[in-house]
Amino acid sequence: MPSHLPPGAQVLPDADAVARAAADHLVAVCADAAQERIAVCLSGGSTPKRLYELLAGPEYVDRLPWDRLHWFFGDDRVVPWDDPLSNVRMVREAFGHGAPLPETHLHFIPSDLGPERGAEAYARTLRDFYGAARLDPARPLFDLVLLGLGEDGHTASLFPGKPALAETGALAVAVPEAGLAPFVPRITLTFPALASARRSLFLVTGAGKREALARIHAGEDLPASRVTSLGGLVWLIDAAAAEA
Ligand SMILES: O=C(O)[C@H](O)[C@@H](O)[C@H](O)[C@H](O)COP(=O)(O)O
């Protein structure tokens, strides 16, 4: 295991292997879930699209309890849902018609309400699903949280130096100026919400992520470095990103 990678890192040959490993984690999480509803927090960006396509494809679609699975979003851009920048659009396209996904089980961020009201509404959606106003460390909100890593070390829409990093109460907040292309406002889950997970996976692929990984390993206080998980954090990294 290369020494410059986060603890718990698994290095896979390529992006497809990363997607497959993540799919296997989801199958395992579902098999372990004792409760009826299984909550998954989806990552946006481009990396996880292959995973979502895989889940809806012939190799995995019949291995998942779609009637029990509920899908949430770690963040989204405040754009129309059919906008190419929308994470909801990306997920819908990736799941396509292969996923027997009940429409009421896709809990997308109401970006049509705008950043602030959308964040408040989504926090309410999460609390209503959870069934309590405050998160209990003994009862995680999510069974699985999926995360990506930006080249600047951001994750979800938690960007370096932004106020959202300091939020400890709200489950979701507005990010008016993400400061990163595409320069649109965003809504993101906060660290407490992301931490409330039985298992969390970072999916990191491509040489462009090497520097962020090295900075994390060097102990820099990047947003992704601050992510914790009640049940355990696994980094799934392809060889291209893992190279020193
Ligand atoms: O909505 C988003 O953009 C994601 O939540 C964001 O945190 C993403 O995971 C990283 O920017 C990595 O993006 P790529 O997978 O496209 O490299």
The ligand as an SDF file (V2000), in Angstrom:
LIG
                    3D

 17 16  0  0  0  0  0  0  0  0999 V2000
  -21.5330   18.0370   -6.8780 O   0  0  0  0  0  0  0  0  0  0  0  0
  -20.3210   17.8130   -6.9390 C   0  0  0  0  0  0  0  0  0  0  0  0
  -19.5630   18.2720   -7.7940 O   0  0  0  0  0  0  0  0  0  0  0  0
  -19.7280   16.8080   -5.9730 C   0  0  0  0  0  0  0  0  0  0  0  0
  -20.4390   16.6290   -4.8840 O   0  0  0  0  0  0  0  0  0  0  0  0
  -18.2930   17.1440   -5.7250 C   0  0  0  0  0  0  0  0  0  0  0  0
  -17.9060   17.1280   -4.3740 O   0  0  0  0  0  0  0  0  0  0  0  0
  -17.4920   16.1080   -6.4900 C   0  0  0  0  0  0  0  0  0  0  0  0
  -17.6000   14.8600   -5.8110 O   0  0  0  0  0  0  0  0  0  0  0  0
  -16.0490   16.5060   -6.5960 C   0  0  0  0  0  0  0  0  0  0  0  0
  -15.9950   17.8070   -7.1550 O   0  0  0  0  0  0  0  0  0  0  0  0
  -15.3020   15.5300   -7.5140 C   0  0  0  0  0  0  0  0  0  0  0  0
  -15.9110   15.6240   -8.7850 O   0  0  0  0  0  0  0  0  0  0  0  0
  -15.4930   14.6230   -9.9700 P   0  0  0  0  0  0  0  0  0  0  0  0
  -15.9960   13.2670   -9.5770 O   0  0  0  0  0  0  0  0  0  0  0  0
  -16.2130   15.1720  -11.1720 O   0  0  0  0  0  0  0  0  0  0  0  0
  -13.9930   14.6810  -10.0780 O   0  0  0  0  0  0  0  0  0  0  0  0
  1  2  2  0
  2  3  1  0
  2  4  1  0
  4  5  1  0
  4  6  1  0
  6  7  1  0
  6  8  1  0
  8  9  1  0
  8 10  1  0
 10 11  1  0
 10 12  1  0
 12 13  1  0
 13 14  1  0
 14 15  2  0
 14 16  1  0
 14 17  1  0
M  END
$$$$
